[in-house]
Each structure stands twice: as C-alpha cells, then as structure tokens.
Amino acid sequence: MTATVFHDAEGGDRGGRASVPTNLDAFMKARYRFACDAIPAGSRVLGIGAGTGLSRDYLPGVELVDTDIVPTPWIDLVCDGQVLPFADGSFDAAVAMAVLHHLPFPLNGLKEIARVVREGGRVCIQEPHASLTLRALLAVFRHEHVDFSVNPFGTESSLSRQLGPDDGNNAIGDLLFADKGRFEQAVPQFKVVHHRFRHFLLYLNSGGLAGELFHVPLAQPILKMIRRMDDGLCGFAPGLFATCQEIVLERVRDSGA
C-alpha cells in the first residue's frame, strides 16, 4: 500500500499532494521547531531519510538537499545514510529525523554526517525515546522494536531484528545520547549542544506522518495548549511520557587537525 504524501500547509505546489491535516501540521511544526532555531536561514542543509518528504515544508528559508534510500518523487538523491556521496564539508547543516534507529551501524552514519558538514555547522537529530508510552505503542503496532542489549558504539549491527525496511530499534537514541561524554569520545567531531525530551499527546493524536491513523481533529488553539502541556509532562517525567528526543550537535574541529 502506498502512503498518502501531503504538501505544505501554506498550499504551495508540491506535485499535487493533499494539504496537511491540522493535527499533523501542529505536530510537524513542533517537531521541526528546534531545527529551525538551530539552523540559520540561507544554509545549505543535507536531509537524511526524507521519508514522506515533509522536511522541505517545515524547514523554510534553507537550501535543502533531501535524500533517502528509497526512491520517491520528492527527494533529490537516492543514497545510503551510512555512505554519503558528498564532498567533505559541503553542507552548512544536516537534519536526520527518526533515521539513526533504522541504520544497522548508526555510528557510521554519524561519522559520515560529520564528514560532509563543515566546521561550526549544526546537525539536528530526532530519535525515539523508549519511554513507557512508546513501549506501549510498539507493543500494539509491532512495526518497530526496542532492544537495549545492542551496542551502537560497537562493530555488530544495532538491529537485532529486521522484519522489513521500516523496522528499527527504538533504543538507539537512548543508547547513543544518554551519556554525553561517551558519545563525544566516540565521535569527537561533534559536541552535544542541545538534548531535550518531547512529544506526548500531540504525537499520539497526530494521525501519523501519512495521516492513516485514527485521531480526533482539533482546532489550533487546543493543539497549542496540548503542545504546552506536552512540554511540561515530558520535562517532568520523560521516562513516562516523552516519545521523542531532539538533539543538536555542533561540528567541531577534528582532533589532530
């Protein structure tokens, strides 16, 4: 089954795609807010794992080169996020939204991102957070898994199972970023400058990135109130409520450079 792909909420021409539903639009604006804050206007930005192609609609004012391993009409280039076909330092920034937990070797992907982003550039990452809420969702839908026994810093695959191309290990973000010092030692080209747990009710009632899941349509003022409530709940008890984590990395000078 082919998923529905939406075009931007402003009504721009994105190849005849349907407009983004209000709930999903509110979630996507919240999802990309940290990236919009971190990446200056006019930047050349590498998008890794474009998925349904919504990044372009929620990262205004940048030159986005969108990539994915799956060919679709809305991406610029098909490539593997672990082997990027770009020159060193050829981007000002990069975004990888819910990508690393799908990679067998996420550390290789991060090192490739470090190679193609210039010194001083920002890399914006969003990954699942294996909270009680997320684990309950995965127990129902079973499309992805959680396995904390793997070692994403090691030489073996971080995917303890792979039922299909969309399967992923939702423990990877926690394993990579819970210990800032360990991460920065493993990838010394990066410094962690922002790490925050987010998204509870706004995510649960978004309808999914393809709009195919049950949700209750809500007015914008109510969605804004829910976003503020989410921020409070996820800050107070991330292990219970937060389904996602957002990370901003700064590209620093290579050791020995």
C-alpha positions in Angstrom: 0.0 0.0 0.0 1.3 3.4 -0.9 1.1 6.0 1.8 -0.5 9.4 1.2 2.0 12.2 1.0 0.9 15.7 1.8 2.0 19.1 0.6 2.8 22.1 2.7 0.1 23.7 4.9 0.7 27.0 3.0 -0.9 25.5 -0.1 2.3 25.5 -2.2 2.8 23.3 -5.3 4.3 20.0 -4.1 3.3 17.8 -7.0 -0.4 17.7 -6.4 -0.2 16.3 -2.9 -3.0 16.8 -0.5 -2.8 19.5 2.2 -1.5 18.6 5.7 -4.3 17.9 8.2 -4.4 20.3 11.1 -3.3 17.9 13.8 -0.3 16.6 11.8 0.6 20.2 10.8 0.7 21.2 14.5 2.9 18.2 15.4 5.3 18.8 12.5 5.7 22.4 13.4 6.6 21.4 17.0 8.8 18.6 15.7 10.9 20.9 13.5 10.9 24.0 15.8 14.3 23.1 17.3 15.9 22.6 13.9 14.5 25.9 12.6 16.0 27.6 15.7 19.4 25.9 15.3 20.0 26.3 11.5 20.5 29.8 10.1 18.4 31.0 7.1 20.2 30.5 3.8 22.1 27.4 5.0 22.8 24.5 2.6 21.2 21.6 4.5 21.5 17.9 4.0 18.3 16.0 4.7 18.9 12.3 5.5 16.0 9.9 5.4 13.4 12.1 3.8 10.6 9.6 4.3 7.3 11.2 3.3 9.0 14.3 2.2 7.6 16.8 4.8 11.0 18.2 5.8 11.0 20.7 3.0 7.7 22.1 4.1 8.9 22.7 7.7 12.4 24.0 7.1 11.8 27.3 5.4 14.5 29.6 4.2 17.2 27.0 3.6 18.6 25.2 0.6 17.6 21.6 1.4 19.1 18.6 -0.4 16.8 15.8 0.6 18.0 12.1 0.4 16.6 8.7 1.2 17.5 5.1 0.5 14.0 4.6 -1.1 13.4 6.4 -4.4 10.5 8.8 -4.3 9.5 11.8 -6.5 10.1 14.3 -3.7 13.8 13.5 -2.9 16.8 14.9 -4.6 19.1 11.9 -4.4 18.9 8.2 -3.5 21.7 7.2 -1.2 22.6 5.2 1.9 22.9 7.4 5.0 25.9 5.4 6.1 27.8 6.1 2.8 27.1 9.7 1.7 28.1 10.7 -1.8 29.1 14.2 -1.0 32.4 16.1 -0.6 33.9 16.9 2.8 32.4 20.0 4.4 29.9 20.6 1.6 27.0 21.4 3.8 26.3 24.0 6.5 24.0 21.7 8.4 22.1 18.4 8.4 18.8 17.0 9.6 18.1 13.4 10.4 14.6 12.9 11.7 13.9 9.4 13.1 16.7 7.9 11.0 19.5 6.6 13.2 17.5 3.8 14.7 16.9 2.3 11.3 20.6 2.1 10.5 22.5 -1.2 11.2 25.5 1.0 12.1 24.3 4.4 13.3 27.8 5.5 14.4 28.9 5.1 10.7 26.1 7.3 9.7 27.0 10.0 12.3 30.7 9.9 11.1 29.6 10.4 7.5 27.4 13.3 8.6 30.4 14.8 10.4 32.5 14.4 7.3 30.1 16.3 5.0 29.1 19.1 7.4 31.6 22.0 7.7 33.2 23.0 11.0 30.8 25.1 13.0 27.8 23.6 11.3 24.8 22.2 13.2 23.3 18.7 12.9 19.7 18.3 14.1 18.6 14.8 15.1 15.3 13.5 16.3 15.1 9.9 17.7 12.5 7.9 19.6 12.8 7.8 23.4 11.9 4.4 24.8 9.5 5.7 27.4 6.7 3.6 28.9 4.3 5.4 26.4 6.4 4.5 23.4 6.9 0.9 24.5 3.1 0.5 24.9 2.6 1.8 21.4 5.2 -0.6 20.0 3.6 -3.5 21.9 0.4 -2.8 20.0 1.7 -1.9 16.5 4.9 -4.1 16.5 6.3 -2.3 13.4 9.5 -1.5 15.3 11.2 -2.8 18.4 13.2 -1.9 21.5 16.4 -3.7 22.3 18.8 -2.2 24.8 21.2 -5.2 24.6 22.9 -3.9 21.5 25.9 -1.7 21.4 25.7 1.1 18.8 29.3 2.0 19.5 30.5 -1.5 18.6 31.1 -3.4 15.5 27.9 -5.5 15.4 24.6 -4.5 13.9 22.3 -2.4 16.1 19.2 -4.0 14.5 18.6 -7.2 16.5 15.7 -7.9 14.1 14.6 -6.5 10.8 11.1 -7.5 9.7 11.1 -5.0 6.9 12.7 -1.8 5.6 10.8 0.3 8.1 11.8 -1.7 11.2 14.0 0.0 13.7 15.5 -0.3 17.2 13.9 2.4 19.3 16.6 2.1 21.9 19.3 3.5 19.7 18.7 7.2 20.5 18.9 6.5 24.3 22.0 4.3 23.9 23.8 6.9 21.8 22.9 10.1 23.7 22.2 9.2 27.3 25.9 9.5 28.1 27.1 12.8 26.5 30.8 12.1 27.4 30.8 8.6 25.8 29.1 9.9 22.7 31.6 12.8 22.3 34.5 10.5 22.8 33.2 8.1 20.1 32.5 10.9 17.7 35.0 13.7 18.6 33.9 15.7 15.6 30.7 16.6 17.4 29.8 18.5 20.6 26.2 18.0 22.0 24.8 21.5 22.4 21.1 20.6 22.9 19.2 17.5 24.2 15.5 17.6 25.1 12.7 15.0 25.5 9.5 15.9 23.8 6.1 14.9 22.3 3.3 13.0 24.1 -0.3 13.8 23.3 0.4 15.9 20.3 2.2 12.9 18.8 -0.4 10.4 19.8 -3.2 12.4 18.2 -1.3 13.5 15.1 -2.7 10.7 12.8 0.7 9.6 11.8 3.1 11.0 9.2 0.9 9.6 6.4 -2.4 10.6 8.1 -3.6 7.0 8.2 -4.1 6.5 11.9 -7.1 7.3 14.0 -7.1 10.8 15.5 -9.5 13.4 16.8 -9.3 16.6 14.7 -8.7 19.6 16.9 -8.7 23.4 16.5 -5.3 25.2 16.5 -5.9 26.9 20.0 -6.4 23.5 21.5 -3.4 22.0 19.8 -1.2 24.8 21.1 -2.5 24.2 24.6 -1.7 20.5 24.2 1.8 21.3 23.0 2.5 23.4 26.1 1.1 20.6 28.3 3.3 18.1 26.5 6.4 20.2 27.2 5.5 20.2 30.9 4.8 16.5 31.1 7.9 15.5 29.1 10.1 17.7 31.1 8.7 16.4 34.4 8.7 12.7 33.6 10.3 11.9 30.3 10.6 8.2 31.1 6.8 8.0 31.3 5.5 10.5 28.7 8.2 11.5 26.1 8.1 9.6 22.8 10.9 11.5 21.2 14.2 13.2 21.9 15.7 16.1 19.9 19.5 16.6 19.8 21.6 19.3 18.2 25.2 18.6 17.5 27.8 21.2 16.6 30.6 20.2 14.2 33.9 20.9 15.9 37.5 20.8 14.7 38.8 17.3 14.2 41.2 16.2 16.8 44.7 16.5 15.4 43.6 18.8 12.6 
